[in-house]
């Protein structure tokens, strides 16, 4: 079966600092015309920083769209043309103050493929060294250490609801459990 939708027309509806939005006119596989609203985003890197003694460095910050403080793994938007690993290194330092000797990419996620092209590149970071955080001037963010099992319990309890955090923590735990996280 052919699933491909051919783009016939693209109209930019919005240009912003974090994303742009387009209205696409597409031809469906059956020849009919349909419309798609698409959010364009340069993507981001997500980091699961693991300490040698079994802790995960997490960050807390207020998320305006959900009007709540969110506990998440560190992450940040890629600059245009930026390599995902470079972004991961930069964001880990900015948000937590930590640097890492080793990074391993474990996943690429599309958190909302129904309406956004955003790709999240998930890395595990090891060999951590603590330094001074330097968040962006509009970020009010603080780093905390949690045992991996405690983070998984917070996911199970519904305290952590951020999808990138849930996916990256659970997949990291699975890789650690199966020995699939060799550096």
C-alpha positions in Angstrom: 0.0 0.0 0.0 1.2 3.5 -0.8 1.1 5.8 2.2 3.0 8.8 0.8 1.3 12.2 0.8 2.7 14.5 -1.9 3.1 18.2 -0.8 1.5 20.4 -3.4 1.7 23.7 -1.6 3.3 25.1 1.6 2.2 28.3 3.3 4.1 29.7 6.2 1.7 30.8 9.0 4.0 31.7 11.8 7.7 32.3 12.4 8.9 32.1 16.0 12.0 31.8 18.1 11.4 28.1 18.9 9.3 26.9 16.0 7.6 27.9 12.7 4.2 26.7 11.5 3.2 25.8 8.0 -0.1 24.9 6.3 0.5 22.2 3.7 -1.8 21.2 0.9 -1.2 17.5 0.2 -2.3 14.9 -2.3 -3.3 11.7 -0.6 -2.5 8.3 -2.1 -6.1 8.0 -3.4 -5.7 11.4 -5.3 -7.8 13.5 -2.9 -6.6 16.8 -1.5 -6.1 17.3 2.3 -4.5 19.9 4.5 -1.8 19.5 7.2 -0.7 22.0 9.9 3.0 21.3 10.6 5.2 22.7 13.2 8.8 23.0 12.1 11.5 22.8 14.8 15.3 22.3 14.4 15.3 19.5 17.0 16.9 19.0 20.3 19.4 16.9 22.3 18.3 15.1 25.4 20.8 13.9 28.0 20.6 11.2 30.6 23.6 12.0 32.9 24.6 9.0 34.9 27.0 9.3 37.9 29.4 6.5 38.7 27.4 5.7 41.9 24.1 5.2 40.2 22.5 8.6 40.2 20.8 10.5 37.4 21.2 14.3 37.2 17.7 15.8 36.6 16.5 19.4 36.3 13.5 21.2 37.6 11.9 24.1 35.8 8.6 25.8 35.4 6.8 24.9 32.1 4.4 27.6 31.2 2.2 25.5 28.7 1.3 23.1 31.5 1.5 25.7 34.4 3.6 23.4 36.5 7.1 22.7 37.7 8.5 19.7 35.7 11.2 17.2 36.7 13.1 16.3 33.5 16.4 15.1 32.1 18.5 18.0 30.7 17.7 18.9 27.1 17.9 21.8 24.7 17.1 23.0 21.2 19.8 22.6 18.6 21.1 25.7 16.8 20.6 25.6 13.0 23.1 23.1 11.5 24.4 22.1 14.9 25.6 18.5 15.5 23.3 16.7 18.1 26.4 15.7 20.1 27.7 19.2 20.3 24.2 20.4 21.5 24.1 17.6 24.1 27.5 18.7 25.5 26.5 22.3 25.6 23.1 21.8 27.2 24.5 19.4 29.8 27.0 22.1 30.9 24.5 25.0 30.7 21.7 23.4 32.6 23.5 21.3 35.2 27.1 22.5 35.4 28.3 19.0 34.6 30.6 17.9 31.8 31.0 14.3 30.7 33.9 12.3 29.4 31.7 10.0 27.3 28.4 10.4 25.4 26.5 7.6 23.7 23.5 8.2 21.5 20.8 5.7 22.3 17.6 6.9 20.6 16.1 9.4 18.2 12.5 10.3 19.1 9.7 12.1 17.2 7.6 13.3 20.1 4.6 14.5 18.1 4.9 13.2 14.5 1.2 13.9 13.8 1.9 17.6 13.6 5.6 18.4 14.2 8.9 17.4 12.5 10.9 17.7 15.7 13.5 15.0 16.3 15.0 14.5 19.8 18.5 12.9 19.9 18.9 11.1 23.2 22.3 10.6 24.7 23.6 8.9 27.9 26.5 10.8 29.5 29.1 9.2 31.8 32.3 10.2 33.5 30.7 13.3 35.0 32.5 16.2 36.5 30.7 19.0 38.4 31.1 22.6 37.4 29.1 25.8 37.4 25.8 25.8 35.5 25.2 28.7 33.1 21.5 28.6 32.0 20.1 31.0 29.5 19.0 34.3 31.0 15.3 33.3 30.6 15.8 29.9 32.2 15.2 29.4 35.9 16.4 25.8 36.3 18.1 23.8 39.0 19.8 20.4 38.9 19.3 17.6 41.4 20.6 14.0 41.8 18.2 11.1 42.0 18.7 7.4 42.2 17.7 5.8 38.9 15.2 3.5 40.7 13.6 6.6 42.4 13.2 8.3 39.0 11.5 5.2 37.6 9.2 5.2 40.7 8.4 8.9 40.1 7.4 7.9 36.5 5.2 5.1 37.8 3.6 7.4 40.4 2.7 10.0 37.6 5.0 12.7 39.1 7.2 12.7 36.0 5.0 13.2 32.9 7.4 14.7 30.4 7.5 12.2 27.4 11.2 12.7 26.6 12.2 12.0 30.2 10.0 9.0 30.4 11.3 7.4 27.2 14.9 8.2 27.8 14.9 7.1 31.4 13.1 3.8 30.8 15.2 3.0 27.7 18.4 3.8 29.6 17.3 1.5 32.5 16.5 -1.2 30.0 19.9 -0.9 28.4 21.6 -1.0 31.8 19.6 -4.1 32.7 20.5 -6.0 29.6 24.1 -4.9 29.4 23.4 -2.9 26.2 24.9 0.3 27.4 28.6 -0.2 26.8 30.8 2.8 26.1 
